[in-house]
């Protein structure tokens, strides 16, 4: 049932559920009237039943009772850093699936490298609950956490930072991140894991699901910008010297024509350093 209603969702956690169903050899049936509820979950019709799958808020909005023992089970999973989804059909909760974002070693190292690069104000913006968000943030070394956010809440947070004079780079991979990616000064989409909407909204698409690419992208960007400034300086200085020498008669027209090509060669050679 969970795999059926998640079949057409592009959320990374939905893909984990589909993968698990395939590993168990389950035939994933076709859902009907599939609909994404941003920041909440999904709903669809399956085998004649109205199925909801998502957060507590989605279940509450559907006026479905949440038993205390189910809520306690979810909280225990969330304390472990897992995201717990509720599944209901025909106004009754029928199950819980806990999905974990496995924190990889390269993610921890990437956050450290970003901080070492001088970017100290790192904030996790997530639609997940506070318990899960804090557990994951603690593992990767992020101090500032904003949890239980809707897509519009992420945009507001980005706008707030920009209004306070900050330059904001937003990293995301899901459809819920797309508005904030578009609003940030620099939107960075995790290419392979990201949805088409997120990639379209971003300025930069990383082609591997590897957090180590983020500090590398920052390094490349800074190096490139430094080379651009060097090239501008080379062009300005060379032209000032050339005009001065031509005005004083030191450069003949033939010599000036030849000298005019030299800055292009120097700029080209200087720019080629970035390829390394």
C-alpha positions as CSV (number, residue, x, y, z in Angstrom):
1,X,0.0,0.0,0.0
2,X,2.8,2.4,0.9
3,X,4.7,1.7,-2.3
4,X,1.5,2.2,-4.4
5,X,0.8,5.6,-3.1
6,X,4.5,6.7,-3.2
7,X,4.9,5.3,-6.7
8,X,4.9,8.7,-8.5
9,X,6.4,10.8,-5.7
10,X,9.8,12.3,-6.4
11,X,10.7,12.7,-2.8
12,X,14.0,10.9,-1.9
13,X,12.4,9.1,1.0
14,X,9.7,7.9,-1.2
15,X,12.3,6.4,-3.5
16,X,13.6,4.5,-0.5
17,X,10.2,2.9,0.1
18,X,9.9,1.9,-3.5
19,X,13.4,0.4,-3.4
20,X,12.5,-1.6,-0.3
21,X,9.3,-2.9,-1.9
22,X,11.3,-4.0,-5.0
23,X,13.9,-5.8,-2.8
24,X,11.0,-7.8,-1.3
25,X,9.8,-8.7,-4.7
26,X,6.5,-6.9,-4.3
27,X,4.4,-5.9,-7.4
28,X,3.8,-2.2,-7.0
29,X,0.2,-1.5,-8.1
30,X,-1.1,1.6,-9.9
31,X,-2.5,4.3,-7.6
32,X,-5.4,6.5,-8.7
33,X,-6.1,10.2,-7.9
34,X,-2.5,10.6,-6.8
35,X,-1.8,14.0,-5.1
36,X,1.2,15.6,-3.4
37,X,0.4,17.6,-0.3
38,X,3.5,19.9,0.0
39,X,5.3,19.5,3.3
40,X,2.8,16.9,4.5
41,X,2.9,13.8,2.3
42,X,0.8,12.2,-0.4
43,X,-2.7,10.8,-0.9
44,X,-4.1,8.4,-3.5
45,X,-6.7,5.8,-4.1
46,X,-5.6,2.2,-4.0
47,X,-7.7,-1.0,-4.2
48,X,-10.8,1.0,-3.6
49,X,-9.4,2.7,-0.4
50,X,-8.5,6.3,0.2
51,X,-4.9,6.2,1.4
52,X,-3.0,8.9,3.2
53,X,0.8,8.7,3.8
54,X,2.8,11.3,5.5
55,X,3.3,13.4,8.7
56,X,1.1,13.7,11.8
57,X,-0.2,17.0,10.4
58,X,-1.5,15.2,7.3
59,X,-3.3,12.6,9.4
60,X,-4.8,15.3,11.7
61,X,-6.0,17.3,8.7
62,X,-7.8,14.1,7.5
63,X,-9.5,14.0,11.0
64,X,-8.0,10.6,11.7
65,X,-7.4,9.6,15.3
66,X,-3.8,8.9,16.3
67,X,-3.5,6.3,19.1
68,X,-1.1,7.2,21.9
69,X,1.0,4.0,21.4
70,X,1.5,4.8,17.7
71,X,2.6,8.4,18.6
72,X,5.0,7.0,21.2
73,X,6.5,4.5,18.6
74,X,7.0,7.4,16.2
75,X,8.7,9.6,18.8
76,X,11.1,6.7,19.6
77,X,12.1,6.4,16.0
78,X,12.5,10.1,15.6
79,X,14.8,10.2,18.6
80,X,17.0,7.8,16.6
81,X,17.2,10.3,13.8
82,X,14.6,8.6,11.6
83,X,11.6,10.0,9.8
84,X,8.4,8.2,10.6
85,X,5.6,8.1,8.1
86,X,2.0,7.3,9.0
87,X,-0.2,5.3,6.7
88,X,-3.9,5.4,6.9
89,X,-6.8,4.1,4.8
90,X,-10.4,4.9,5.1
91,X,-10.0,7.0,8.3
92,X,-7.9,4.6,10.2
93,X,-4.1,4.5,10.8
94,X,-2.8,1.1,9.6
95,X,0.9,1.4,9.9
96,X,4.1,3.4,10.4
97,X,7.3,3.3,8.2
98,X,10.5,4.7,9.6
99,X,13.1,5.9,7.0
100,X,16.6,6.9,8.0
101,X,18.8,9.5,6.3
102,X,22.1,7.7,6.7
103,X,24.7,10.3,7.6
104,X,27.8,9.5,5.6
105,X,31.3,10.3,6.6
106,X,31.8,12.5,3.6
107,X,28.8,14.7,4.7
108,X,30.5,15.4,8.1
109,X,33.8,16.2,6.3
110,X,32.0,18.4,3.8
111,X,30.4,20.5,6.6
112,X,33.8,20.9,8.2
113,X,35.4,22.0,4.9
114,X,32.6,24.5,4.4
115,X,33.3,26.0,7.8
116,X,37.0,26.0,7.2
117,X,36.3,28.0,4.0
118,X,35.0,30.8,6.2
119,X,31.2,30.0,5.9
120,X,30.3,29.8,9.6
121,X,26.5,30.4,9.5
122,X,25.2,27.0,8.3
123,X,21.4,26.4,8.9
124,X,19.4,23.2,8.4
125,X,16.0,24.0,7.0
126,X,13.8,20.9,7.0
127,X,10.2,19.8,6.9
128,X,11.0,17.0,9.3
129,X,10.1,17.0,13.0
130,X,12.4,18.6,15.6
131,X,13.6,15.4,17.1
132,X,14.8,13.9,13.8
133,X,16.2,17.2,12.7
134,X,18.2,17.8,15.9
135,X,19.6,14.2,15.8
136,X,20.9,14.5,12.2
137,X,22.2,18.1,12.7
138,X,24.2,16.9,15.7
139,X,25.7,14.1,13.7
140,X,26.9,16.3,10.9
141,X,28.0,19.3,13.0
142,X,25.3,21.9,12.3
143,X,24.3,24.1,15.2
144,X,21.4,26.0,13.8
145,X,18.2,24.0,12.9
146,X,14.8,25.1,11.7
147,X,12.4,22.2,11.6
148,X,8.8,21.4,10.7
149,X,8.9,23.9,7.8
150,X,6.5,24.2,4.9
151,X,8.1,25.1,1.5
152,X,6.9,28.7,2.0
153,X,8.6,28.8,5.4
154,X,11.9,27.9,3.8
155,X,11.5,30.8,1.4
156,X,10.7,33.2,4.2
157,X,13.8,32.2,6.1
158,X,15.9,32.7,3.0
159,X,14.3,36.1,2.4
160,X,14.9,37.0,6.1
161,X,18.6,36.3,5.8
162,X,18.9,38.3,2.5
163,X,17.0,41.2,4.1
164,X,19.6,41.2,6.9
165,X,22.4,41.7,4.4
166,X,23.5,38.0,4.1
167,X,24.5,36.3,0.9
168,X,22.6,33.0,0.9
169,X,23.5,29.7,-0.8
170,X,20.7,27.2,-0.5
171,X,21.3,23.5,-1.1
172,X,18.4,21.2,-1.7
173,X,17.2,18.2,-3.6
174,X,13.4,18.0,-3.3
175,X,10.3,19.6,-4.7
176,X,9.8,21.3,-1.3
177,X,13.2,23.0,-1.7
178,X,12.6,24.4,-5.2
179,X,11.0,27.8,-4.1
180,X,13.8,28.5,-1.7
181,X,16.5,27.4,-4.2
182,X,15.0,30.0,-6.7
183,X,14.9,32.7,-4.0
184,X,18.5,32.3,-2.7
185,X,21.4,34.2,-4.1
186,X,22.8,30.9,-5.2
187,X,20.6,27.7,-5.5
188,X,22.5,24.4,-5.5
189,X,20.6,21.3,-6.4
190,X,22.0,17.8,-5.7
191,X,21.8,16.6,-9.3
192,X,21.3,12.8,-9.1
193,X,19.1,12.7,-6.0
194,X,17.3,16.0,-6.9
195,X,13.9,16.3,-8.5
196,X,13.6,17.9,-12.0
197,X,11.9,20.9,-10.3
198,X,14.7,21.5,-7.9
199,X,17.4,21.3,-10.6
200,X,15.4,23.7,-12.8
201,X,15.1,26.2,-10.0
202,X,18.7,26.1,-9.0
203,X,21.7,28.0,-10.4
204,X,24.1,25.0,-9.9
205,X,23.3,21.3,-10.3
206,X,25.8,18.9,-8.8
207,X,25.9,15.7,-10.9
208,X,26.7,13.4,-8.0
209,X,24.8,12.8,-4.8
210,X,28.0,13.7,-2.9
211,X,28.2,16.5,-0.3
212,X,31.9,16.7,-0.9
213,X,31.1,18.4,-4.1
214,X,29.8,21.5,-2.3
215,X,33.1,22.7,-0.8
216,X,34.7,21.8,-4.1
217,X,32.2,24.0,-6.0
218,X,32.8,26.8,-3.5
219,X,36.6,26.5,-4.1
220,X,36.1,26.5,-7.9
221,X,33.8,29.5,-7.8
222,X,36.3,31.5,-5.7
223,X,39.2,30.5,-7.9
224,X,37.3,31.5,-11.0
225,X,36.2,34.8,-9.6
226,X,39.8,35.5,-8.6
227,X,41.0,34.8,-12.1
228,X,38.3,37.1,-13.6
229,X,39.6,39.9,-11.4
230,X,43.2,39.2,-12.4
231,X,42.2,39.2,-16.1
232,X,40.5,42.6,-15.7
233,X,43.5,44.0,-13.9
234,X,45.9,42.7,-16.6
235,X,43.7,44.2,-19.4
236,X,43.5,47.6,-17.7
237,X,47.2,47.9,-16.8
238,X,48.3,46.7,-20.2
239,X,46.1,49.2,-22.0
240,X,47.2,52.1,-19.8
241,X,50.9,51.3,-20.4
242,X,50.2,50.7,-24.2
243,X,48.3,54.0,-24.6
244,X,51.0,55.9,-22.7
245,X,53.8,54.4,-24.8
246,X,51.9,55.1,-28.0
247,X,51.2,58.7,-27.0
248,X,54.8,59.3,-26.3
249,X,55.9,57.8,-29.6
250,X,57.7,54.8,-28.1
251,X,55.3,52.4,-29.8
252,X,55.0,52.5,-33.6
253,X,51.6,51.5,-35.2
254,X,53.1,48.1,-36.2
255,X,54.4,47.5,-32.6
256,X,51.1,48.6,-31.2
257,X,49.2,46.2,-33.4
258,X,51.3,43.3,-32.3
259,X,51.2,44.4,-28.6
260,X,47.4,44.6,-28.8
261,X,47.2,40.8,-29.1
262,X,49.4,40.1,-26.1
263,X,46.8,40.7,-23.4
264,X,44.5,38.1,-25.0
265,X,47.2,35.5,-24.9
266,X,48.0,36.3,-21.3
267,X,44.4,36.3,-20.2
268,X,43.8,33.0,-22.0
269,X,46.8,31.4,-20.3
270,X,45.8,32.7,-16.9
271,X,42.2,31.4,-17.4
272,X,43.5,28.0,-18.4
273,X,44.8,27.5,-14.8
274,X,41.2,26.9,-13.7
275,X,41.0,23.8,-15.8
276,X,43.5,22.1,-13.5
